[in-house]
Every structure is written in structure tokens, then in C-alpha cells.
Amino acid sequence: MRCEYQTENTCAQLIRFDLEGNIVRNIEFLGGCNGNLKAIAKLVDGWTVEKIEEMLAGNTCGRRPTSCGDQLARAVRAAYEKAVKLS
């Protein structure tokens, strides 16, 4: 299932990814620090929702209360919860 998540309080405005069960693939960030976000997307490709949360949830950027990584953790959790409700 292809998912989109509108981010909050980050330079990236949107995150797109595929969710296959609890596996996350093909992550794309719109906006933000292009090189760093491409690297994050490559590193976590194929990880579970739980592993992404474990590694990235709560990560902050500067004075912001969140980061692109934290937003990714929130995005995959929200998409997973929605998919579970629909099934």
C-alpha cells in the first residue's frame, strides 16, 4: 500500500512510502535535507514499523520538538494503524 504523510515542524513537507504488512519500503521525502534524507531512506528500507520507531522516534532537530526521522516514525505507525483498522 502506498502511503503519504504530511509532516509537521520539519523542512520536509511530505513523506511517501510503501507499507507491506509491517515492512516499510521505497521511502521518499519531499523537501528537507536531500542528501541526509536519501541516506535515511536507504538505511531503513525494508525495516519494520517497530524497528523504525525504535531507532528514530523522539529524535529532534535543533530547537524543534521533532525531526524528519521522528516524523517518519510517526508516519509509518499511523499508516500501519490505519491498515490494521481497514483489514
N, C-alpha and C positions, 0 to 999 in steps of 0.2 A: 504494500500500500504506500503510495507516495504521500508525504505529509509536508505541510508548511506551517511555520511558527513565526508569528510577528514578535520580534524581540522588544525588550524594554530596557532603557538606560544603557545601551551599548552603541558602538559605532556601526556594527552590523544591524541592518534593519529586518532581515528575514533569513530564516534557516529552512532549507529543504532537505529532505532525506527519505529513504525508503525504509519501511519497517516491515520485517518478515518475522512474524511471531514476536519475539523479544530481541531480535537481531537488527542492528542498525547498519545501513549501507548507503553509499552514494550521497554523502553529506555535502551540501553546498551552502555557503554563506553569501548573502548579498550585502555588500558594503563591508566596512571594517578593515582590519589589517590583513590585506590579501595574502601575503606570504605565510604569516602565522596561522591564519585560519585554514589555508590549504594544508598546512602541516598537521594541524589538529585533525582535520577531516581524514587525512591518510592514516594517521596513527590509530584512530579509534574505529576505522571502518571494519565492520564485522564483529564489533563488540556487542555485548548485551546491554539492554537498558540499565540493568543493575550495575554493571561494570562502569559504564559512563557516569552514572550518578556517583558511584564510589570515588572515582578519580577526579571529577570536575565540579560536582555540586558544592556550592559555597565559595568557590574561587572568586575573588574580586579583582577589579581593575582600577588602579589608582584610588581615588576617593569614592568611586561608585560602589554601590552595595552589591553589584553583580559583575559578570564578565561574559564574554561570548561563550566561554566554556560552561559557565554556570547556566547560561540561557539554553545551551544545547542540552544539558542535563534536564532542565525543566521541560524542554520541548519533547524530548523522547519519552519522558514519563507521561506527559499529557497525552501524547499520541497513543501510547500503549494503553493507558486507562480508557481512552475513547474506543480503541479497538476491542478491548475486553468487554465493554458495555454493549457494543454492537453485535458481538458474537453470541 
